[in-house]
Amino acid sequence: MKYVFEKYLLSLRQDRGDKTEHSDRGALETLLNAAAHAADPCIRIIHEAKTVRGSGAPDFKVMKAAMTSAMLRTRPSAKTSTKFSSRTRSSTTRRCRTTFF
């Protein structure tokens, strides 16, 4: 697991100026799958899951059996993007909380 995490961090550091929010998803998916398998082999990570009414399309969905445990959305870091405002961030968080809690 430590190797997978170090590889993920290395991926984040490379080519920072040319990345979009989609650029490091492969590395993130590998990290999430490794963590899920270490925690419980029955946990599944689904990349680009179907849209959930009221909260949009998650970038990743964490499932165990037929239940959704979490939904994850990726965003560029604040240092590399000024387009993703705190207002957008809070509305996205609010939609996700409303849907699942």
C-alpha positions as CSV (number, residue, x, y, z in Angstrom):
1,M,0.0,0.0,0.0
2,K,2.9,2.4,0.8
3,Y,4.3,1.9,-2.7
4,V,0.9,2.7,-4.3
5,F,0.6,5.9,-2.2
6,E,4.1,7.0,-3.1
7,K,3.4,6.4,-6.7
8,Y,0.2,8.5,-6.5
9,L,2.1,11.4,-4.9
10,L,4.7,11.2,-7.6
11,S,2.0,11.4,-10.2
12,L,0.5,14.5,-8.6
13,R,3.9,16.3,-8.7
14,Q,4.6,15.6,-12.4
15,D,3.6,18.1,-15.1
16,R,1.5,20.3,-12.8
17,G,1.0,23.1,-15.3
18,D,-0.5,20.9,-18.0
19,K,-3.0,19.0,-15.8
20,T,-6.8,19.1,-15.7
21,E,-9.0,17.5,-13.0
22,H,-9.0,14.3,-15.2
23,S,-5.2,14.0,-15.5
24,D,-4.5,12.0,-12.3
25,R,-7.7,10.0,-12.1
26,G,-5.9,6.8,-13.2
27,A,-3.4,7.1,-10.3
28,L,-6.2,8.0,-7.9
29,E,-8.2,5.0,-9.1
30,T,-5.2,2.7,-8.4
31,L,-4.8,4.2,-5.0
32,L,-8.5,3.9,-4.1
33,N,-8.6,0.2,-5.3
34,A,-5.5,-0.7,-3.3
35,A,-6.9,1.0,-0.1
36,A,-10.4,-0.6,-0.7
37,H,-8.8,-4.1,-1.2
38,A,-6.7,-3.7,2.0
39,A,-9.7,-2.7,4.0
40,D,-12.1,-5.2,2.6
41,P,-11.9,-7.3,-0.6
42,C,-15.7,-6.8,-1.1
43,I,-15.4,-3.0,-1.5
44,R,-15.5,-1.9,-5.2
45,I,-14.4,1.4,-6.7
46,I,-16.4,2.5,-9.8
47,H,-14.9,5.2,-12.0
48,E,-17.4,7.4,-13.8
49,A,-20.5,6.0,-12.2
50,K,-23.9,6.9,-13.4
51,T,-25.5,10.2,-12.4
52,V,-27.2,10.4,-9.1
53,R,-30.3,12.6,-9.1
54,G,-29.7,15.7,-7.1
55,S,-25.9,15.5,-6.9
56,G,-24.7,15.0,-10.4
57,A,-22.2,12.4,-11.7
58,P,-19.6,11.2,-9.3
59,D,-16.0,10.7,-10.5
60,F,-15.8,7.6,-8.3
61,K,-18.3,5.6,-6.4
62,V,-17.4,3.4,-3.4
63,M,-19.6,0.4,-3.1
64,K,-19.9,-2.6,-0.8
65,A,-22.4,-5.3,-1.9
66,A,-25.2,-3.3,-3.5
67,M,-24.9,-0.2,-1.2
68,T,-23.1,3.0,-2.1
69,S,-20.7,3.9,0.7
70,A,-19.3,7.1,-0.8
71,M,-19.1,9.3,-3.9
72,L,-16.0,11.2,-4.8
73,R,-15.5,14.1,-7.1
74,T,-12.1,15.3,-8.3
75,R,-11.2,18.9,-8.7
76,P,-8.0,20.7,-9.7
77,S,-6.0,22.0,-6.7
78,A,-6.5,25.7,-5.7
79,K,-2.9,26.4,-6.7
80,T,-3.4,25.3,-10.3
81,S,-6.9,26.6,-10.9
82,T,-8.8,29.8,-10.1
83,K,-11.9,28.7,-11.9
84,F,-13.2,26.5,-9.1
85,S,-14.5,29.1,-6.6
86,S,-15.5,28.5,-3.0
87,R,-19.1,29.1,-4.0
88,T,-18.9,26.2,-6.5
89,R,-17.2,24.0,-3.9
90,S,-19.8,24.7,-1.2
91,S,-22.8,24.1,-3.6
92,T,-21.3,20.8,-4.7
93,T,-20.7,19.7,-1.1
94,R,-24.2,20.8,-0.2
95,R,-25.8,18.8,-3.0
96,C,-23.8,15.6,-2.0
97,R,-24.7,16.0,1.6
98,T,-28.4,16.4,0.8
99,T,-28.4,13.3,-1.4
100,F,-26.6,11.0,1.1
101,F,-27.2,12.3,4.6
